[in-house]
């Protein structure tokens, strides 16, 4: 069973700041985590599950990232990775066309109490919509 082995920040070619990423097996996946978002990531079968929550802005995002996507973005491991040797890497982008995404915001976020759900509850509910 595949799992997340490491996480940290990567410096992607053409970006103004480092981006959060995780390593699954030998691939690096950018998660798309914003500065003020909390994140939970896990692997379910052949999918990297990403839960991004930003209660102050009442936004919660669920992303399904297929693990078989080919990395296309050049970058360098920046910091935070403790079990991965510093190196130049290819990265799977969080906005790849095959990444599925659902966003809950505003009134739906408040009324559905999405801000207080744990990741598993959020995940089950958001993909029903």
DSSP file (Angstrom, degrees, kcal/mol; ACC not computed):
  #  RESIDUE AA STRUCTURE BP1 BP2  ACC     N-H-->O    O-->H-N    N-H-->O    O-->H-N    TCO  KAPPA ALPHA  PHI   PSI    X-CA   Y-CA   Z-CA
    1    1 A X              0   0    0      0, 0.0     2,-0.2     0, 0.0    42,-0.0   0.000 360.0 360.0 360.0 132.7    0.0    0.0    0.0
    2    2 A X        +     0   0    0     43,-0.3     2,-0.3    22,-0.1    43,-0.2  -0.479 360.0 170.4 -80.3 151.4    1.3    3.4   -1.0
    3    3 A X        -     0   0    0     -2,-0.2    22,-0.7    39,-0.1     2,-0.5  -0.956  42.8 -81.9-151.5 168.5    1.6    6.2    1.6
    4    4 A X  E     -A   24   0A   0     -2,-0.3    20,-0.2    20,-0.2     3,-0.1  -0.654  38.7-178.5 -76.9 123.0    3.0    9.7    2.0
    5    5 A X  E     -     0   0A   0     18,-2.8     2,-0.3    -2,-0.5    -1,-0.2   0.727  61.1  -6.1 -93.8 -24.9    6.6    9.3    3.0
    6    6 A X  E     -A   23   0A   0     17,-1.1    17,-2.8    76,-0.1     2,-0.3  -0.989  54.5-160.7-164.0 160.9    7.6   13.0    3.4
    7    7 A X  E     +A   22   0A   0     73,-0.3     2,-0.3    -2,-0.3    75,-0.3  -0.987  29.5 112.3-149.3 158.6    6.4   16.6    3.0
    8    8 A X  E     -A   21   0A   0     13,-2.3    13,-2.7    -2,-0.3     2,-0.4  -0.942  60.1 -51.0 172.6-152.6    7.9   20.0    2.8
    9    9 A X  E     -AB  20  79A   0     70,-3.5    69,-3.2    -2,-0.3    70,-0.9  -0.896  37.6-161.4-118.0 147.1    8.2   22.8    0.4
   10   10 A X  E     -AB  19  77A   0      9,-3.0     9,-3.1    -2,-0.4     2,-0.7  -0.934  17.8-134.5-122.0 147.4    9.5   22.9   -3.2
   11   11 A X  E     - B   0  76A   0     65,-3.2    65,-1.9    -2,-0.4     2,-0.3  -0.909  28.2-156.0-101.0 112.7   10.8   25.8   -5.2
   12   12 A X  E >   - B   0  75A   0     -2,-0.7     3,-2.2     5,-0.4    63,-0.3  -0.699  24.9-101.7 -94.1 139.4    9.1   25.5   -8.6
   13   13 A X  T 3  S+     0   0    0     61,-2.9    61,-0.1    -2,-0.3     3,-0.1  -0.363 108.6  15.8 -58.0 126.5   10.7   27.0  -11.7
   14   14 A X  T 3  S+     0   0    0      1,-0.3    -1,-0.3    -2,-0.1     2,-0.2   0.383  98.9 118.8  90.5  -3.4    8.8   30.2  -12.6
   15   15 A X    <   -     0   0    0     -3,-2.2    -1,-0.3     1,-0.1     3,-0.1  -0.640  60.7-141.1 -95.2 154.7    7.1   30.6   -9.2
   16   16 A X  S    S+     0   0    0     -2,-0.2     2,-0.3     1,-0.1    -1,-0.1   0.650  83.0  16.3 -87.0 -17.2    7.6   33.5   -6.8
   17   17 A X  S    S-     0   0    0     -5,-0.1    -5,-0.4    -7,-0.1    -1,-0.1  -0.959  92.4 -80.7-149.6 163.8    7.6   31.5   -3.6
   18   18 A X        -     0   0    0     -2,-0.3     2,-0.3    -7,-0.1    -7,-0.2  -0.289  41.9-143.1 -67.5 156.1    8.0   27.9   -2.5
   19   19 A X  E     -A   10   0A   0     -9,-3.1    -9,-3.0    -4,-0.0    59,-0.2  -0.917  18.3-107.6-122.0 146.2    5.0   25.6   -2.7
   20   20 A X  E     +A    9   0A   0     13,-0.5    11,-1.9    -2,-0.3    12,-0.6  -0.466  46.7 167.9 -69.7 141.9    3.9   22.8   -0.3
   21   21 A X  E     -AC   8  30A   0    -13,-2.7   -13,-2.3     9,-0.3     2,-0.3  -0.979  23.6-147.9-151.2 160.5    4.4   19.3   -1.6
   22   22 A X  E     -AC   7  29A   0      7,-2.2     7,-3.0    -2,-0.3     2,-0.5  -0.920  15.3-131.7-127.7 156.8    4.4   15.7   -0.5
   23   23 A X  E     -AC   6  28A   0    -17,-2.8   -18,-2.8    -2,-0.3   -17,-1.1  -0.950  19.1-178.9-111.7 127.4    6.3   12.6   -1.6
   24   24 A X  E >  S-AC   4  27A   0      3,-2.2     3,-2.3    -2,-0.5     2,-0.3  -0.993  70.9 -41.8-121.7 120.1    4.6    9.4   -2.4
   25   25 A X  T 3  S-     0   0    0    -22,-0.7   -20,-0.1    -2,-0.5    -2,-0.0  -0.467 125.2 -27.2  56.2-121.5    7.0    6.7   -3.4
   26   26 A X  T 3  S+     0   0    0     -2,-0.3     2,-0.4    -3,-0.1    -1,-0.3   0.197 118.5  95.9-107.9  16.2    9.5    8.5   -5.7
   27   27 A X  E <   -C   24   0A   0     -3,-2.3    -3,-2.2    62,-0.1     2,-0.5  -0.852  61.4-144.6-110.7 144.3    7.1   11.2   -6.9
   28   28 A X  E     -Cd  23  91A   0     62,-0.7    64,-2.8    -2,-0.4     2,-0.5  -0.913  15.9-165.1-105.1 129.6    6.7   14.7   -5.6
   29   29 A X  E     -Cd  22  92A   0     -7,-3.0    -7,-2.2    -2,-0.5     2,-0.3  -0.967  15.0-140.0-119.1 120.7    3.1   16.2   -5.7
   30   30 A X  E     -C   21   0A   0     62,-2.8    -9,-0.3    -2,-0.5   -21,-0.0  -0.620  12.9-161.4 -71.9 137.2    2.4   19.9   -5.2
   31   31 A X        -     0   0    0    -11,-1.9    -1,-0.1    -2,-0.3   -10,-0.1   0.691  27.6-125.5 -96.3 -21.4   -0.7   20.2   -3.1
   32   32 A X        +     0   0    0    -12,-0.6     2,-0.2     1,-0.2   -11,-0.1   0.631  46.5 169.8  83.7  14.1   -1.8   23.7   -3.9
   33   33 A X        -     0   0    0    -13,-0.2   -13,-0.5     1,-0.1    -1,-0.2  -0.403  23.7-142.4 -64.7 128.4   -1.8   24.7   -0.2
   34   34 A X    >   -     0   0    0     -2,-0.2     3,-1.3     4,-0.1    -1,-0.1  -0.420  27.3 -99.8 -84.4 166.9   -2.2   28.4    0.4
   35   35 A X  T 3  S+     0   0    0      1,-0.3    -1,-0.1    -2,-0.1    -2,-0.1   0.857 119.9  35.6 -56.3 -42.5   -0.4   30.3    3.2
   36   36 A X  T 3  S+     0   0    0      2,-0.1     2,-0.3    18,-0.0    -1,-0.3   0.226  96.4 105.8-101.4  14.3   -3.4   30.4    5.6
   37   37 A X    <   -     0   0    0     -3,-1.3     2,-0.3    17,-0.1    17,-0.2  -0.708  61.5-138.8 -95.1 144.2   -4.8   27.0    4.8
   38   38 A X  E     -F   53   0B   0     15,-2.9    15,-2.2    -2,-0.3     2,-0.4  -0.700  26.2-154.6 -90.0 155.7   -4.6   23.9    7.0
   39   39 A X  E     -F   52   0B   0     -2,-0.3     2,-0.4    13,-0.2    13,-0.2  -0.989  22.2-176.8-138.4 141.9   -4.0   20.7    5.2
   40   40 A X  E     -F   51   0B   0     11,-1.8    11,-2.8    -2,-0.4     2,-0.4  -0.996  15.6-179.0-129.7 132.3   -4.6   17.0    5.6
   41   41 A X  E     +F   50   0B   0     -2,-0.4     2,-0.3     9,-0.2     9,-0.2  -0.982   8.9 155.2-131.6 144.6   -3.3   14.5    3.0
   42   42 A X  E     -F   49   0B   0      7,-1.7     7,-3.4    -2,-0.4     2,-0.5  -0.969  37.8-112.2-157.2 165.5   -3.5   10.8    2.7
   43   43 A X  E     -F   48   0B   0     -2,-0.3     2,-0.5     5,-0.2     5,-0.2  -0.899  24.3-177.3-107.0 132.3   -3.4    8.1    0.1
   44   44 A X  E >   -F   47   0B   0      3,-2.7     3,-1.2    -2,-0.5     2,-0.4  -0.922  64.6 -55.1-128.9 104.2   -6.5    6.1   -0.8
   45   45 A X  T 3  S-     0   0    0     -2,-0.5   -43,-0.3     1,-0.2    -2,-0.0  -0.512 122.9 -15.9  64.7-120.1   -5.8    3.4   -3.3
   46   46 A X  T 3  S+     0   0    0     -2,-0.4    21,-2.6    -3,-0.1    22,-0.4   0.001 121.0  92.3-105.1  26.7   -4.3    5.1   -6.4
   47   47 A X  E <   -FG  44  66B   0     -3,-1.2    -3,-2.7    19,-0.2     2,-0.6  -0.973  64.9-143.8-126.8 134.0   -5.4    8.6   -5.3
   48   48 A X  E     -FG  43  65B   0     17,-3.2    17,-2.7    -2,-0.4     2,-0.5  -0.877  25.7-151.3 -88.1 120.0   -3.6   11.3   -3.2
   49   49 A X  E     -FG  42  64B   0     -7,-3.4    -7,-1.7    -2,-0.6     2,-0.5  -0.829  13.0-171.3 -97.4 127.9   -6.4   13.0   -1.2
   50   50 A X  E     -FG  41  63B   0     13,-2.4    13,-2.5    -2,-0.5     2,-0.6  -0.982   7.3-171.4-125.1 123.7   -5.9   16.6   -0.3
   51   51 A X  E     -FG  40  62B   0    -11,-2.8   -11,-1.8    -2,-0.5     2,-0.5  -0.960   7.0-175.3-115.8 113.2   -8.1   18.5    2.2
   52   52 A X  E     -FG  39  61B   0      9,-2.9     9,-3.0    -2,-0.6     2,-0.4  -0.942   3.5-175.9-112.2 126.1   -7.5   22.3    2.3
   53   53 A X  E     +FG  38  60B   0    -15,-2.2   -15,-2.9    -2,-0.5     2,-0.3  -0.977  16.9 175.1-127.6 133.9   -9.4   24.3    4.9
   54   54 A X  E >>> + G   0  59B   0      5,-2.9     5,-1.5    -2,-0.4     3,-1.1  -0.717   4.7 179.0-134.6  83.5   -9.3   28.1    5.4
   55   55 A X  G >45S+     0   0    0     -2,-0.3     3,-0.8     1,-0.3    -1,-0.1   0.831  77.6  61.6 -57.7 -37.1  -12.0   28.9    8.1
   56   56 A X  G 345S+     0   0    0      1,-0.3    -1,-0.3   -20,-0.2    -2,-0.0   0.839 116.0  33.0 -60.5 -32.4  -11.3   32.7    8.1
   57   57 A X  G <45S-     0   0    0     -3,-1.1    49,-0.4     2,-0.2    -1,-0.3   0.393 109.4-124.0-101.4   0.9  -12.3   32.9    4.4
   58   58 A X  T <<5 +     0   0    0     -3,-0.8    48,-1.4    -4,-0.7     2,-0.4   0.937  65.0 134.6  54.0  53.2  -14.9   30.1    4.7
   59   59 A X  E   < +GH  54 105B   0     -5,-1.5    -5,-2.9    46,-0.2     2,-0.4  -0.998  29.6 177.0-132.8 133.2  -13.4   28.0    2.0
   60   60 A X  E     -GH  53 104B   0     44,-2.5    44,-2.9    -2,-0.4     2,-0.4  -0.994   9.6-166.0-137.0 132.1  -12.7   24.2    2.0
   61   61 A X  E     -GH  52 103B   0     -9,-3.0    -9,-2.9    -2,-0.4     2,-0.5  -0.948   7.1-162.5-123.1 135.2  -11.2   22.4   -1.0
   62   62 A X  E     -GH  51 102B   0     40,-2.8    40,-2.3    -2,-0.4     2,-0.4  -0.969  12.5-172.2-113.9 130.5  -11.0   18.7   -1.7
   63   63 A X  E     -GH  50 101B   0    -13,-2.5   -13,-2.4    -2,-0.5     2,-0.6  -0.983  15.2-160.0-125.8 135.5   -8.6   17.4   -4.4
   64   64 A X  E     -GH  49 100B   0     36,-2.7    36,-2.0    -2,-0.4     2,-0.6  -0.959  15.2-172.8-109.8 113.0   -8.2   13.9   -5.8
   65   65 A X  E     -G   48   0B   0    -17,-2.7   -17,-3.2    -2,-0.6    34,-0.1  -0.918  21.7-131.8-110.7 111.1   -4.8   13.6   -7.4
   66   66 A X  E >   -G   47   0B   0     -2,-0.6     3,-1.3    32,-0.3   -19,-0.2  -0.394   9.7-141.9 -60.8 132.9   -4.2   10.3   -9.3
   67   67 A X  T 3  S+     0   0    0    -21,-2.6    -1,-0.2     1,-0.3   -20,-0.1   0.661  95.4  66.3 -71.4 -15.0   -0.8    8.9   -8.3
   68   68 A X  T 3  S+     0   0    0    -22,-0.4    -1,-0.3     2,-0.1    -2,-0.1   0.392  72.3 121.4 -89.5   5.9   -0.1    7.8  -11.9
   69   69 A X    <   -     0   0    0     -3,-1.3     2,-0.4     1,-0.1    23,-0.1  -0.391  66.5-119.1 -66.3 145.0    0.2   11.3  -13.2
   70   70 A X        -     0   0    0     -2,-0.1     2,-0.2     1,-0.0    -1,-0.1  -0.709  24.8-119.1 -86.0 133.5    3.5   12.2  -14.8
   71   71 A X        +     0   0    0     -2,-0.4    21,-0.3    21,-0.1   -42,-0.1  -0.520  39.5 164.4 -71.3 137.1    5.4   15.0  -13.2
   72   72 A X        +     0   0    0     19,-1.6     2,-0.5    -2,-0.2    20,-0.2   0.473  44.5  89.5-130.2  -9.6    6.0   17.9  -15.6
   73   73 A X  E     - E   0  91A   0     18,-2.3    18,-2.9   -61,-0.0     2,-0.2  -0.833  67.1-137.9-102.0 125.6    7.1   20.9  -13.4
   74   74 A X  E     + E   0  90A   0     -2,-0.5   -61,-2.9    16,-0.2     2,-0.3  -0.567  41.0 134.9 -79.7 141.9   10.8   21.4  -12.7
   75   75 A X  E     -BE  12  89A   0     14,-2.3    14,-3.0   -63,-0.3     2,-0.4  -0.953  44.4-113.6-166.5-175.1   11.8   22.4   -9.2
   76   76 A X  E     -BE  11  88A   0    -65,-1.9   -65,-3.2    -2,-0.3    12,-0.2  -0.996  35.6-105.9-135.7 138.4   14.0   21.9   -6.2
   77   77 A X  E     -B   10   0A   0     10,-2.3   -67,-0.3    -2,-0.4     3,-0.1  -0.485  41.4-177.7 -61.4 132.1   13.3   20.5   -2.8
   78   78 A X  E     -     0   0A   0    -69,-3.2     2,-0.3     1,-0.3   -68,-0.2   0.893  44.2 -39.1-104.5 -67.1   13.4   23.6   -0.6
   79   79 A X  E    S+B    9   0A   0    -70,-0.9   -70,-3.5     7,-0.0    -1,-0.3  -0.983 102.9  51.3-157.7 167.3   12.8   22.9    3.1
   80   80 A X        +     0   0    0     -2,-0.3     2,-0.5     1,-0.3   -73,-0.3   0.047  69.5 121.0  92.7 -26.6   10.8   20.7    5.5
   81   81 A X        +     0   0    0    -72,-0.2    -1,-0.3     1,-0.2   -73,-0.1  -0.606  28.8 168.2 -73.5 122.1   11.6   17.4    3.8
   82   82 A X  S    S+     0   0    0     -2,-0.5    -1,-0.2   -75,-0.3   -76,-0.1   0.614  74.2  39.9-109.3 -18.0   13.4   15.2    6.4
   83   83 A X  S    S+     0   0    0    -76,-0.1     2,-0.4     2,-0.1    -1,-0.1   0.138 102.9  77.9-118.0  19.0   13.3   11.8    4.7
   84   84 A X  S    S-     0   0    0    -77,-0.1     2,-0.1     3,-0.0     3,-0.1  -0.995  81.4-119.3-132.7 128.4   14.1   12.9    1.2
   85   85 A X        -     0   0    0     -2,-0.4    -8,-0.1     1,-0.1    -2,-0.1  -0.423  39.2-101.9 -66.8 134.7   17.6   13.9   -0.1
   86   86 A X        +     0   0    0     -2,-0.1     2,-0.3    -5,-0.1    -1,-0.1  -0.335  66.5 135.3 -56.7 130.8   17.8   17.5   -1.3
   87   87 A X        -     0   0    0     -3,-0.1   -10,-2.3    -2,-0.0     2,-0.3  -0.988  61.4 -86.5-166.8 164.4   17.7   17.5   -5.1
   88   88 A X  E     + E   0  76A   0     -2,-0.3     2,-0.3   -12,-0.2   -12,-0.3  -0.699  58.1 179.3 -77.1 139.5   16.3   18.9   -8.3
   89   89 A X  E     - E   0  75A   0    -14,-3.0   -14,-2.3    -2,-0.3     2,-0.4  -0.892  34.5-118.0-139.9 164.8   13.0   17.2   -9.0
   90   90 A X  E     - E   0  74A   0     -2,-0.3   -62,-0.7   -16,-0.2     2,-0.4  -0.904  36.9-154.6-102.5 140.9   10.1   16.9  -11.3
   91   91 A X  E     -dE  28  73A   0    -18,-2.9   -18,-2.3    -2,-0.4   -19,-1.6  -0.912  17.1-128.2-123.9 141.0    6.8   17.8   -9.7
   92   92 A X  E     -d   29   0A   0    -64,-2.8   -62,-2.8    -2,-0.4   -21,-0.1  -0.786  37.8-125.9 -82.7 124.8    3.2   16.8  -10.4
   93   93 A X    >   -     0   0    0     -2,-0.5     3,-1.1   -64,-0.2     6,-0.1  -0.435   1.2-136.1 -75.7 145.2    1.2   20.1  -10.5
   94   94 A X  T 3  S+     0   0    0      1,-0.2    -1,-0.1    -2,-0.1   -63,-0.0   0.680 104.9  53.5 -73.2 -17.2   -1.9   20.5   -8.2
   95   95 A X  T 3  S+     0   0    0      3,-0.0    -1,-0.2     2,-0.0    -2,-0.1   0.088  75.5 144.8-105.6  23.8   -3.8   22.0  -11.1
   96   96 A X    X   -     0   0    0     -3,-1.1     3,-2.0     1,-0.1    -4,-0.0  -0.296  62.5-115.6 -57.4 145.4   -3.2   19.2  -13.6
   97   97 A X  T 3  S+     0   0    0      1,-0.3    -1,-0.1     3,-0.0    -3,-0.0   0.721 114.1  55.2 -60.9 -22.1   -6.2   18.6  -15.8
   98   98 A X  T 3  S+     0   0    0      2,-0.1     2,-0.5   -32,-0.1    -1,-0.3   0.445  82.3 104.7 -92.6   0.2   -6.8   15.1  -14.4
   99   99 A X    <   -     0   0    0     -3,-2.0     2,-0.4   -34,-0.1   -34,-0.2  -0.697  65.4-143.6 -80.0 127.9   -7.0   16.4  -10.8
  100  100 A X  E     -H   64   0B   0    -36,-2.0   -36,-2.7    -2,-0.5     2,-0.4  -0.745  22.2-175.7 -91.7 140.7  -10.6   16.4   -9.5
  101  101 A X  E     -H   63   0B   0     -2,-0.4     2,-0.4   -38,-0.2   -38,-0.2  -0.999  17.4-172.1-142.1 139.4  -11.5   19.3   -7.2
  102  102 A X  E     -H   62   0B   0    -40,-2.3   -40,-2.8    -2,-0.4     2,-0.4  -0.997  11.5-161.8-127.7 135.9  -14.6   20.3   -5.2
  103  103 A X  E     -H   61   0B   0     -2,-0.4     2,-0.5   -42,-0.2   -42,-0.2  -0.970   5.1-168.2-121.9 131.6  -14.8   23.7   -3.4
  104  104 A X  E     +H   60   0B   0    -44,-2.9   -44,-2.5    -2,-0.4     2,-0.3  -0.971  24.9 155.8-115.0 129.9  -17.2   24.6   -0.6
  105  105 A X  E >>  -H   59   0B   0     -2,-0.5     3,-1.1   -46,-0.2     4,-0.7  -0.959  36.8  -3.4-150.1 167.7  -17.5   28.2    0.3
  106  106 A X  H 3> S+     0   0    0    -48,-1.4     4,-2.2   -49,-0.4     5,-0.1  -0.202 122.0   2.3  57.8-130.9  -19.5   31.0    1.8
  107  107 A X  H 3> S+     0   0    0      1,-0.2     4,-3.3     2,-0.2     5,-0.4   0.864 133.5  53.9 -59.7 -40.1  -23.1   30.2    3.0
  108  108 A X  H <> S+     0   0    0     -3,-1.1     4,-2.1     1,-0.2     6,-0.3   0.914 109.0  49.9 -61.4 -41.6  -22.7   26.5    2.0
  109  109 A X  H  <>S+     0   0    0     -4,-0.7     5,-2.0   -51,-0.2     6,-0.6   0.931 116.8  40.9 -60.4 -48.1  -19.6   26.3    4.2
  110  110 A X  H ><5S+     0   0    0     -4,-2.2     3,-1.2     3,-0.2    -2,-0.2   0.962 117.6  44.5 -67.4 -53.3  -21.3   27.9    7.1
  111  111 A X  H 3<5S+     0   0    0     -4,-3.3    -2,-0.2     1,-0.3    -1,-0.2   0.859 116.1  47.0 -63.6 -36.6  -24.7   26.1    6.9
  112  112 A X  T 3<5S-     0   0    0     -4,-2.1    -1,-0.3    -5,-0.4    -2,-0.2   0.486 105.2-129.5 -83.1  -1.9  -23.1   22.7    6.3
  113  113 A X  T X 5 +     0   0    0     -3,-1.2     3,-0.9    -4,-0.3     4,-0.5   0.859  51.3 156.3  54.6  40.1  -20.6   23.3    9.2
  114  114 A X  G > < +     0   0    0     -5,-2.0     3,-0.5    -6,-0.3    -4,-0.1   0.757  61.3  66.4 -66.5 -24.8  -17.8   22.3    6.9
  115  115 A X  G 3  S+     0   0    0     -6,-0.6    -1,-0.2     1,-0.2   -60,-0.1   0.775 104.4  42.6 -68.3 -25.7  -15.3   24.3    9.1
  116  116 A X  G <  S+     0   0    0     -3,-0.9    -1,-0.2     2,-0.1    -2,-0.2   0.468  89.9 106.8-102.0  -2.7  -15.7   21.9   12.0
  117  117 A X    <   -     0   0    0     -3,-0.5     2,-0.1    -4,-0.5    -4,-0.0  -0.447  70.0-121.0 -75.0 146.9  -15.7   18.6   10.2
  118  118 A X     >  -     0   0    0     -2,-0.1     4,-2.5     1,-0.1     5,-0.2  -0.418  36.0 -99.8 -76.6 168.0  -12.7   16.3   10.4
  119  119 A X  H  > S+     0   0    0      1,-0.2     4,-2.8     2,-0.2     5,-0.2   0.867 120.3  51.1 -59.9 -41.0  -11.1   15.4    7.1
  120  120 A X  H  > S+     0   0    0      2,-0.2     4,-2.2     1,-0.2    -1,-0.2   0.910 112.5  45.7 -66.7 -41.2  -12.8   12.0    6.7
  121  121 A X  H  > S+     0   0    0      2,-0.2     4,-2.1     1,-0.2    -2,-0.2   0.923 114.7  48.4 -65.9 -44.5  -16.3   13.4    7.3
  122  122 A X  H  X S+     0   0    0     -4,-2.5     4,-3.0     1,-0.2     5,-0.3   0.931 110.9  51.4 -59.2 -46.8  -15.6   16.3    5.0
  123  123 A X  H  X S+     0   0    0     -4,-2.8     4,-1.5     1,-0.2    -2,-0.2   0.917 110.8  46.9 -59.5 -47.2  -14.3   13.9    2.3
  124  124 A X  H  < S+     0   0    0     -4,-2.2     4,-0.3     1,-0.2    -1,-0.2   0.898 117.4  43.3 -63.2 -40.4  -17.3   11.6    2.4
  125  125 A X  H >X S+     0   0    0     -4,-2.1     3,-1.0     1,-0.2     4,-0.7   0.903 110.5  52.5 -74.7 -42.6  -19.8   14.5    2.3
  126  126 A X  H >< S+     0   0    0     -4,-3.0     3,-0.5     1,-0.3    -1,-0.2   0.834 106.2  52.7 -68.5 -32.1  -18.1   16.7   -0.4
  127  127 A X  T 3< S+     0   0    0     -4,-1.5    -1,-0.3    -5,-0.3    -2,-0.2   0.571 100.3  63.8 -83.1  -6.0  -17.9   13.9   -3.0
  128  128 A X  T <4        0   0    0     -3,-1.0    -1,-0.2    -4,-0.3    -2,-0.2   0.756 360.0 360.0 -77.9 -26.6  -21.6   13.1   -2.5
  129  129 A X    <<        0   0    0     -4,-0.7    -1,-0.2    -3,-0.5    -2,-0.1   0.473 360.0 360.0 -67.1 360.0  -22.5   16.6   -3.9
